[in-house]
Amino acid sequence: MTLNWLTPADRLKSLPPYVFARLDELKVNARQQGLDLIDLGMGNPDGATPQPVVDAAIAAIQDPANHGYPPFEGTSSFRRTITNWYQRRYGVKLDSESEALPLLGSKEGLTHLALAYVNPGDLVLVPSPAYPAHFRGPLIAGAEIYDVMLKPENDWVIDFATIPEAIAKRAKILYFNYPSNPTAATAPREFFEEAVAFARHYEILLVHDLCYAELAFDSYQPTSLLEIPGAMEIGVEFHTLSKTYNMAGWRVGFVVGNRHVVQGLRTLKTNLDYGIFRVLQTAAETALQLPDVYLHEVQARYRTRRDFLIQGLGELGWTVAKPKATMYLWVSCPPGIGSTDFAFSVLEQTGVVVTPGNAFGKGGEGYVRISLIADCDRLGEALRRFKQAGITYQAGESLVSGLQSRR
């Protein structure tokens, strides 16, 4: 019996094509052909989770008391650790009982927040380009998305003056993310003050994704939305342990902020999951309490890779802005070629994987994102392959003709 009578729900049909899926197909084909891939596509940190975190998990898993269902809202100990971390990092005082909620990674929480607060037809503001969960979550919930187009001349920071008043009056939520994935842009404190004023004026919920707060360089300190007076009344902030602590596969994140919004998300999640395994919460507590020397080592690792790759790309004709945070470079495509064709061509010709910018929305067209998730030896090999294949910033015409000849 076939299921040709069964069709997906409209919410799945509303999702744009997932470029990452096509990229994965090409990666599988390349590996089958014996190509040595250098995968700089995903934001998947390389290296091991810190040993104290692993040790804490091993000890916790030996305790049978941790083997049952965890509390829906997370353990009180983990929630206190989260709020203590916020007080230590940003001077923000939070109530661990009502203003902090552990998540199965921040992506899960960002998407489920839309399901908790978006009705079909509600208007949601999302920068373009943006982390895909910022627009895919609302799309799944039935939202109408308004793309707030970001521009390089504004350093990829939202310009609220470009949002028509009629749109602002209709908007229910604004998702945003600084330091930014994918652009690696950072925003000054004044921007956050403007965001809070804008949201309060138009009664818009602010959803800020602070997943790269710890990956900052050159004495730069990112701003937490919740530092801004009035933000707690109209905002929440998401964080993850995936990037800073090499815990991407552990799936631990959290949301903090306005208690009504946090508790609304909690209500939804009690109907969807049983929370995070206690063992993982214990490990996450250890991570958030690691001494700053660990953080400094992580920052130095990414800073070194950033500088190395920017210099190497510069020798091939690219001028790449030096980001003050995140684990990415946002690199313009050569003239005459789109981001998908460029990324796929680079993979086919060199075995180096980069992410096409249009995977992050139409505002990312003309760029690729390169993740700094390999050591300098591998980054140097990627640059060598670029040079050998003639992939330089001036190589747009040859790349385009090469692609056309294969079609």
Secondary structure, DSSP 4 states (H G I P E B T S, - for coil): ---TT----HHHHTSPP-HHHHHHHHHHHHHHTT---EE-SS----SPPPHHHHHHHHHHHT-GGGSSPPPTT--HHHHHHHHHHHHHHH-----TTTSEEEESSHHHHHHHHHHHH--TT-EEEEEES--HHHHHHHHHTTPEEEEEE--GGGTT---GGGS-HHHHHHEEEEEE-SS-TTT-----HHHHHHHHHHHHHHT-EEEEE-TTSS-B-TT--PPPGGGSTTHHHHEEEEEESTTTTT-GGG--EEEEE-HHHHHHHHHHHHTT-----HHHHHHHHHHHTS-HHHHHHHHHHHHHHHHHHHHHHHHTT------SBSSEEEEEPPTT--HHHHHHHHHHHH-EE-EEGGGG-GGGTTEEEEE--S-HHHHHHHHHHHHHHT-STT-HHHHHHHHHHT-
